[in-house]
Amino acid sequence: MSNEIVKCLTTIELDLGSEDIVRIVYAALEPESHTAPSERAVTSFSQRGSTLVITIEAGDLTAMRAATNSFLSWISACVNTINMILGQNP
């Protein structure tokens, strides 16, 4: 086994179907990128039309998996809540 540090970078693009929904989700999650529970992963967000773009950089695979799972779960919860409020089925 090697002692090399593994650096991970991923970009996830999610078409949420509406620029308004992206703005709401962005506003809800953007503070999380400044107060992440771990310094092992850094996350940033941007909006491109109806697409939410998430970039995660982590120092190891475990941190990458944890950050990815957390942000995708939060996004899912936000979108499901928005759809429920709007009376739409996901």
SETIRO-223651 format. One record per atom (N, C-alpha, C): z, x, y. Coordinates in Angstrom, 1 decimal, always signed. Layout:
BEGIN
up; east; north
Z; X; Y;
...
REM end
This chain:
BEGIN
up; east; north
+0.0; +0.8; -1.2;
+0.0; +0.0; +0.0;
+0.0; +0.9; +1.2;
-0.7; +0.4; +2.2;
-0.9; +1.2; +3.5;
+0.1; +0.8; +4.5;
+0.5; +1.7; +5.4;
+1.4; +1.4; +6.5;
+0.6; +1.1; +7.8;
-0.7; +0.8; +7.7;
-1.5; +0.5; +8.9;
-1.1; -0.9; +9.4;
-1.1; -1.0; +10.7;
-0.8; -2.3; +11.4;
-2.1; -3.1; +11.4;
-2.0; -4.3; +10.9;
-3.2; -5.2; +10.8;
-3.1; -6.0; +12.1;
-4.3; -6.0; +12.8;
-4.4; -6.9; +14.0;
-5.3; -8.0; +13.7;
-5.0; -9.2; +14.1;
-5.8; -10.4; +13.8;
-6.2; -11.1; +15.1;
-7.4; -11.6; +15.1;
-7.9; -12.4; +16.2;
-8.7; -13.5; +15.7;
-8.4; -14.7; +16.2;
-9.2; -15.9; +15.8;
-9.4; -16.7; +17.0;
-10.6; -17.4; +17.0;
-10.9; -18.4; +18.0;
-11.3; -19.7; +17.3;
-10.6; -20.7; +17.7;
-10.8; -22.0; +17.1;
-11.4; -23.0; +18.2;
-12.5; -23.6; +17.9;
-13.1; -24.6; +18.8;
-13.0; -26.0; +18.2;
-12.4; -26.9; +18.9;
-12.2; -28.2; +18.4;
-12.8; -29.2; +19.4;
-13.9; -29.9; +18.9;
-14.5; -30.9; +19.7;
-13.6; -32.2; +19.6;
-12.9; -32.5; +20.7;
-12.0; -33.7; +20.6;
-12.7; -35.0; +21.1;
-14.0; -34.9; +21.4;
-14.7; -36.1; +21.7;
-14.7; -36.6; +23.1;
-13.8; -36.0; +23.9;
-13.7; -36.5; +25.3;
-13.1; -35.4; +26.2;
-13.6; -35.2; +27.4;
-13.1; -34.2; +28.3;
-11.6; -34.7; +28.7;
-11.4; -36.0; +28.8;
-10.1; -36.4; +29.2;
-9.0; -36.1; +28.2;
-9.4; -36.3; +26.9;
-8.5; -35.9; +25.8;
-8.2; -34.4; +25.8;
-9.2; -33.6; +26.0;
-9.0; -32.2; +26.1;
-8.1; -31.8; +27.2;
-8.2; -32.4; +28.4;
-7.4; -32.1; +29.5;
-5.9; -32.5; +29.2;
-5.7; -33.6; +28.5;
-4.3; -34.0; +28.2;
-3.7; -33.1; +27.2;
-4.5; -32.7; +26.1;
-3.9; -31.8; +25.1;
-3.7; -30.5; +25.7;
-4.6; -30.0; +26.5;
-4.5; -28.7; +27.2;
-3.2; -28.7; +28.0;
-3.0; -29.7; +28.8;
-1.8; -29.8; +29.7;
-0.5; -29.8; +28.8;
-0.6; -30.5; +27.7;
+0.6; -30.6; +26.8;
+0.9; -29.2; +26.2;
-0.1; -28.5; +25.8;
+0.1; -27.3; +25.0;
+0.1; -26.0; +25.7;
-0.5; -26.0; +26.9;
-0.6; -24.7; +27.7;
+0.7; -24.0; +27.9;
+1.8; -24.8; +28.2;
+3.1; -24.1; +28.4;
+3.6; -23.3; +27.2;
+3.2; -23.8; +26.0;
+3.6; -23.1; +24.7;
+3.0; -21.7; +24.7;
+1.9; -21.5; +25.3;
+1.3; -20.2; +25.3;
+2.1; -19.2; +26.1;
+3.0; -19.7; +27.0;
+3.8; -18.8; +27.8;
+5.2; -18.6; +27.2;
+5.6; -19.5; +26.4;
+7.0; -19.5; +25.8;
+7.0; -19.5; +24.3;
+6.0; -18.8; +23.7;
+5.9; -18.8; +22.3;
+7.2; -18.3; +21.7;
+7.6; -18.8; +20.5;
+8.9; -18.4; +19.9;
+8.9; -17.0; +19.4;
+7.7; -16.4; +19.3;
+7.6; -15.0; +18.7;
+6.7; -14.2; +19.6;
+7.0; -12.9; +19.7;
+6.1; -12.0; +20.5;
+5.0; -11.4; +19.5;
+5.0; -11.9; +18.3;
+4.1; -11.4; +17.3;
+2.7; -12.0; +17.4;
+2.6; -13.1; +18.2;
+1.3; -13.7; +18.4;
+1.2; -14.2; +19.9;
+0.0; -14.0; +20.4;
-0.3; -14.5; +21.8;
-1.4; -15.5; +21.7;
-1.2; -16.6; +22.3;
-2.2; -17.7; +22.3;
-2.7; -18.1; +23.7;
-4.0; -18.3; +23.8;
-4.5; -18.8; +25.1;
-5.5; -20.0; +24.8;
-5.6; -20.8; +25.8;
-6.5; -22.0; +25.7;
-7.5; -22.0; +26.8;
-8.6; -22.7; +26.5;
-9.6; -23.0; +27.6;
-10.3; -24.3; +27.2;
-11.0; -24.9; +28.2;
-11.7; -26.1; +27.9;
-13.2; -25.9; +28.2;
-14.0; -26.4; +27.3;
-15.5; -26.3; +27.5;
-16.0; -27.7; +27.2;
-16.1; -28.5; +28.3;
-16.5; -29.9; +28.1;
-15.5; -30.7; +27.2;
-15.9; -31.3; +26.1;
-15.0; -32.0; +25.2;
-14.4; -31.1; +24.2;
-14.6; -29.8; +24.3;
-14.1; -28.8; +23.3;
-12.9; -28.1; +23.8;
-11.9; -28.0; +23.0;
-10.7; -27.2; +23.3;
-10.9; -25.9; +22.5;
-10.8; -24.8; +23.3;
-10.9; -23.5; +22.7;
-9.6; -22.8; +22.6;
-9.2; -22.4; +21.4;
-7.9; -21.7; +21.2;
-8.1; -20.3; +20.7;
-7.5; -19.3; +21.4;
-7.7; -18.0; +20.9;
-6.3; -17.5; +20.6;
-6.1; -16.9; +19.4;
-4.8; -16.4; +18.9;
-5.0; -15.0; +18.5;
-4.2; -14.1; +19.0;
-4.1; -12.7; +18.6;
-2.8; -12.4; +18.1;
-2.7; -11.8; +16.9;
-1.5; -11.6; +16.2;
-1.5; -10.2; +15.7;
-0.2; -9.7; +15.5;
-0.1; -8.3; +15.0;
-0.1; -8.2; +13.5;
+0.0; -9.4; +12.8;
-0.1; -9.4; +11.3;
-0.5; -10.8; +10.8;
-0.9; -10.8; +9.6;
-1.4; -12.1; +9.0;
-0.4; -13.2; +9.0;
+0.9; -12.9; +8.7;
+1.9; -13.9; +8.7;
+2.1; -14.6; +10.0;
+2.1; -13.8; +11.1;
+2.2; -14.3; +12.4;
+0.9; -15.1; +12.8;
-0.2; -14.7; +12.4;
-1.5; -15.4; +12.6;
-1.4; -16.8; +11.9;
-1.0; -16.8; +10.7;
-0.9; -18.1; +10.0;
+0.1; -19.0; +10.6;
+1.2; -18.5; +11.0;
+2.3; -19.3; +11.6;
+1.8; -19.9; +12.9;
+1.2; -19.1; +13.8;
+0.7; -19.6; +15.1;
-0.4; -20.6; +14.9;
-1.3; -20.3; +14.0;
-2.4; -21.2; +13.8;
-1.9; -22.6; +13.3;
-1.0; -22.6; +12.3;
-0.5; -23.8; +11.8;
+0.3; -24.6; +12.8;
+1.1; -23.9; +13.6;
+1.8; -24.6; +14.7;
+0.9; -25.2; +15.7;
+0.0; -24.5; +16.2;
-0.9; -25.1; +17.3;
-1.8; -26.2; +16.7;
-2.3; -26.0; +15.5;
-3.1; -27.1; +15.0;
-2.3; -28.4; +14.7;
-1.1; -28.2; +14.3;
-0.2; -29.3; +14.1;
+0.2; -30.0; +15.4;
+0.5; -29.2; +16.4;
+0.7; -29.8; +17.7;
-0.5; -30.6; +18.3;
-1.6; -30.0; +18.1;
-2.9; -30.6; +18.6;
-3.1; -31.9; +17.8;
-2.9; -31.9; +16.5;
-3.0; -33.1; +15.7;
-2.1; -34.2; +16.2;
-0.8; -33.8; +16.5;
+0.2; -34.8; +16.9;
-0.2; -35.4; +18.3;
-0.7; -34.5; +19.2;
-1.1; -35.0; +20.5;
-2.3; -36.0; +20.4;
-3.3; -35.6; +19.6;
-4.5; -36.5; +19.5;
-4.1; -37.8; +18.8;
-3.3; -37.7; +17.8;
-2.9; -39.0; +17.1;
-2.1; -39.9; +18.1;
-1.3; -39.3; +18.9;
-0.5; -40.1; +19.9;
-1.4; -40.7; +20.9;
-2.4; -39.9; +21.4;
-3.3; -40.4; +22.4;
-4.1; -41.6; +21.8;
-4.6; -41.4; +20.6;
-5.3; -42.5; +20.0;
-4.5; -43.7; +19.7;
-3.2; -43.6; +19.4;
-2.3; -44.7; +19.2;
-2.1; -45.4; +20.5;
-1.9; -44.7; +21.6;
-1.7; -45.3; +22.9;
-3.0; -46.1; +23.4;
-4.2; -45.5; +23.1;
-5.4; -46.1; +23.5;
-5.9; -47.2; +22.5;
-5.1; -47.3; +21.4;
-5.5; -48.4; +20.4;
-6.7; -48.0; +19.6;
-6.9; -46.7; +19.4;
-8.1; -46.2; +18.7;
-7.6; -45.7; +17.3;
-8.4; -45.9; +16.3;
-8.1; -45.3; +15.0;
-8.7; -43.9; +15.0;
-7.9; -42.9; +14.5;
-8.3; -41.5; +14.4;
-9.5; -41.3; +13.5;
REM end
